[in-house]
Amino acid sequence: MSESLLEVKGLRKYYPLNKGFFSRERGSVKAVDDISFAVSKGETFGLVGESGCGKSTTGRALLRLIEPTAGEIWFEGQELTKLSAEDMRRQRREMQIVFQDPFSSLDPRYTVQRILEEPMIVHATCDARQRKAEVERLADVVGLSRAHLQRYPHQFSGGQRQRIGIARALALHPKLIIADEPVSALDVSIQSQVINLMQDLQREFGLTYIFIAHDLSVVKHICDRVAVMYLGRIVEITDKHKLYARPQHPYTQALLSAVPEPDPDIRKERIILQGEVPSPANAPVGCAFNTRCPRVMEQCRVIRPPLMETESGHFTACHLYDGEANTPLA
Amino acid sequence: MIQPILSIENLHTHFLTDRGEVPAVDGVDLYINPGEVLGVVGESGCGKSVTSLSILKLVPSPPGRIVDGRILLKGRDIVPLKEKDMRKIRGDSVSMIFQEPMTSLNPLFTVGQQIMETVRLHRGRSRKEAREHAVGMLRKVGIPRPEAIIDEYPHQLSGGMRQRVMIAMSISCSPELLIADEPTTALDVTIQAQILELIRQLNEEQGTAVMLITHDLGVVAEMCHRVAVMYAGKVVEEGSVHDIFKNPLHPYTRGLIASVPRMDEAKERLYSIPGNVPILSTEMQGCRFAPRCPEVMELCMQSLPALTRQEEQHSCRCWLFDREQEDAV
């Protein structure tokens, strides 16, 4: 494996729960609860899970758009959580984010020209003439015409707006792009245009992506490695071929079996999970999945299973794989 | 021949907007047989939701208006019916579930009151009977502790539970036709699997016909017997689920299927349909898909092809498959 661009160790984000007006803190919502992973240069790392699993919070915490409660984020040998606000702001030149909703993440009062210039002004990377040339280059790269630059966001369709969002993220030549559900709001035919664009850009500029999504088919198409999250925790990480061919965690198995396939001849053996995801304010003791797991055992209700390497490059947090040979993930 | 539960003939629903008259539904023909699950697929703005709202005459008017066509419910045209008569149909022989169960349930009433309203209105049951019936319905859609949940308000329930309540409400008078407009789009996959299973059971056990409107081709392949593909206010292809997925004819259908990433095969690159959905207007000419079509011909820009039968059940609106046209040329 090539060297890591980003390494996350024990990341946590807890939101305090207060009851009453003057009262003290009573527990917390554990949106992200002790997760660790590493992302290599040039790869696309997927974070998948259902709503409320903490995947978006993780994405934002990596950029410190949300301050993590605990944990370390190493980016190119630098520990980000220790940086001052000003240093972190500068650091974000290297790390950009593309949001899900292209309707609310672009300022409606600005033209596209201005939206794309903004990051260069904020970081004072170049003068006005260079900026103009740079904006035109960005427009070409994402497939917008020069005429589009003088228009406002509301004049564009969803797919075009997402192109603007991607162009803006590219404006400062970042190394890492965190894409939070970038194609979820788009129609199928537009979705494939944006996915292809993202793959072309990755090849052209050697980008590293963290791709946050709930659509498992899209994740399989675009990602190299995938982490599956449930209730603020990572339950399984491996490369996509292993994950989709031989999922180990019962949650991953159920999740994959639940995806409807666009082929009427495929009749899947479906694992239908009972009940719903528990509230992260009141996560179960032991394994977070124990309330819905079809293979739950006694110890699952007591001990939280650590993420262990169950075979080469395949990490699973489940007591079913608690063999002697397994070594805990550092 | 079996009489369809519903048949729509040449339906035109237009909206009056600042930009002029928009033909959201522009000559749609569809039918649903008893016990059948018909999928209506298409992307945003193709007119699939407006078609379904037109069936129950729920299109907000103004600005919307059914300008032409017939909607035959068991042979009876409901387009001329008055609001009072429509109310007798809605929730009784035809009912509907929507995408967003939070906005389609009334936040001021308990779950029970909302389910009971339907049966009391249509079946004239007493309060006590209606309540028992409502508990039974909630149990049937798989809600745990129905005796307690019946007195809760919609905001106290999760998204999946709310959708179950919507379904309980819509089937409480045993409708012959259930219209489900993107019923699982707002839900997570594991919850989606539960809801789809429930709809399938209704169809198989009670024989309820279902019109399933969705943009998700996976859901269509899994649930439907027959499929209609819509584009820009028109049906462009219609056939059995097998025809549509294994032998798609219309270039739009083919493009749509090729655009979807799949879990069972690895594609180096996804196919993508160039361009965007057209802005609808009454002045459109030719095939609506022509500007994006990889196989566009001169004829396509000038004149609109008809929906023509290719095989027993398989129809397509494309000049490539219009045999009479070929003969004429």
HADDOCK unambig.tbl for C-alpha pairs under 7 A between the chains (distance, minus, plus):
assign (segid A and resid 50 and name CA) (segid B and resid 188 and name CA) 5.78 0.50 0.50
assign (segid A and resid 51 and name CA) (segid B and resid 188 and name CA) 6.79 0.50 0.50
assign (segid A and resid 187 and name CA) (segid B and resid 43 and name CA) 5.83 0.50 0.50
assign (segid A and resid 187 and name CA) (segid B and resid 44 and name CA) 6.78 0.50 0.50
assign (segid A and resid 188 and name CA) (segid B and resid 256 and name CA) 6.95 0.50 0.50
assign (segid A and resid 188 and name CA) (segid B and resid 259 and name CA) 6.60 0.50 0.50
assign (segid A and resid 188 and name CA) (segid B and resid 260 and name CA) 6.61 0.50 0.50
assign (segid A and resid 189 and name CA) (segid B and resid 256 and name CA) 6.13 0.50 0.50
assign (segid A and resid 189 and name CA) (segid B and resid 259 and name CA) 5.89 0.50 0.50
assign (segid A and resid 189 and name CA) (segid B and resid 272 and name CA) 5.86 0.50 0.50
assign (segid A and resid 189 and name CA) (segid B and resid 273 and name CA) 5.68 0.50 0.50
assign (segid A and resid 192 and name CA) (segid B and resid 259 and name CA) 5.71 0.50 0.50
assign (segid A and resid 192 and name CA) (segid B and resid 270 and name CA) 6.02 0.50 0.50
assign (segid A and resid 192 and name CA) (segid B and resid 271 and name CA) 6.82 0.50 0.50
assign (segid A and resid 192 and name CA) (segid B and resid 272 and name CA) 5.40 0.50 0.50
assign (segid A and resid 193 and name CA) (segid B and resid 272 and name CA) 5.44 0.50 0.50
assign (segid A and resid 196 and name CA) (segid B and resid 269 and name CA) 6.79 0.50 0.50
assign (segid A and resid 196 and name CA) (segid B and resid 270 and name CA) 6.72 0.50 0.50
assign (segid A and resid 217 and name CA) (segid B and resid 261 and name CA) 5.59 0.50 0.50
assign (segid A and resid 217 and name CA) (segid B and resid 262 and name CA) 5.31 0.50 0.50
assign (segid A and resid 217 and name CA) (segid B and resid 263 and name CA) 5.16 0.50 0.50
assign (segid A and resid 218 and name CA) (segid B and resid 261 and name CA) 5.74 0.50 0.50
assign (segid A and resid 220 and name CA) (segid B and resid 263 and name CA) 6.58 0.50 0.50
assign (segid A and resid 221 and name CA) (segid B and resid 261 and name CA) 6.18 0.50 0.50
assign (segid A and resid 221 and name CA) (segid B and resid 266 and name CA) 6.91 0.50 0.50
assign (segid A and resid 255 and name CA) (segid B and resid 189 and name CA) 6.97 0.50 0.50
assign (segid A and resid 255 and name CA) (segid B and resid 190 and name CA) 6.18 0.50 0.50
assign (segid A and resid 258 and name CA) (segid B and resid 189 and name CA) 6.00 0.50 0.50
assign (segid A and resid 258 and name CA) (segid B and resid 190 and name CA) 5.69 0.50 0.50
assign (segid A and resid 258 and name CA) (segid B and resid 193 and name CA) 5.65 0.50 0.50
assign (segid A and resid 259 and name CA) (segid B and resid 189 and name CA) 6.36 0.50 0.50
assign (segid A and resid 260 and name CA) (segid B and resid 218 and name CA) 4.52 0.50 0.50
assign (segid A and resid 260 and name CA) (segid B and resid 219 and name CA) 5.55 0.50 0.50
assign (segid A and resid 260 and name CA) (segid B and resid 222 and name CA) 6.34 0.50 0.50
assign (segid A and resid 261 and name CA) (segid B and resid 218 and name CA) 4.37 0.50 0.50
assign (segid A and resid 261 and name CA) (segid B and resid 221 and name CA) 6.92 0.50 0.50
assign (segid A and resid 262 and name CA) (segid B and resid 217 and name CA) 5.26 0.50 0.50
assign (segid A and resid 262 and name CA) (segid B and resid 218 and name CA) 3.88 0.50 0.50
assign (segid A and resid 262 and name CA) (segid B and resid 221 and name CA) 5.23 0.50 0.50
assign (segid A and resid 263 and name CA) (segid B and resid 221 and name CA) 5.46 0.50 0.50
assign (segid A and resid 263 and name CA) (segid B and resid 245 and name CA) 6.45 0.50 0.50
assign (segid A and resid 264 and name CA) (segid B and resid 221 and name CA) 4.62 0.50 0.50
assign (segid A and resid 264 and name CA) (segid B and resid 222 and name CA) 5.92 0.50 0.50
assign (segid A and resid 264 and name CA) (segid B and resid 241 and name CA) 6.77 0.50 0.50
assign (segid A and resid 264 and name CA) (segid B and resid 242 and name CA) 6.44 0.50 0.50
assign (segid A and resid 272 and name CA) (segid B and resid 190 and name CA) 6.95 0.50 0.50
assign (segid A and resid 272 and name CA) (segid B and resid 193 and name CA) 6.69 0.50 0.50
assign (segid A and resid 272 and name CA) (segid B and resid 194 and name CA) 6.54 0.50 0.50
assign (segid A and resid 273 and name CA) (segid B and resid 190 and name CA) 6.56 0.50 0.50
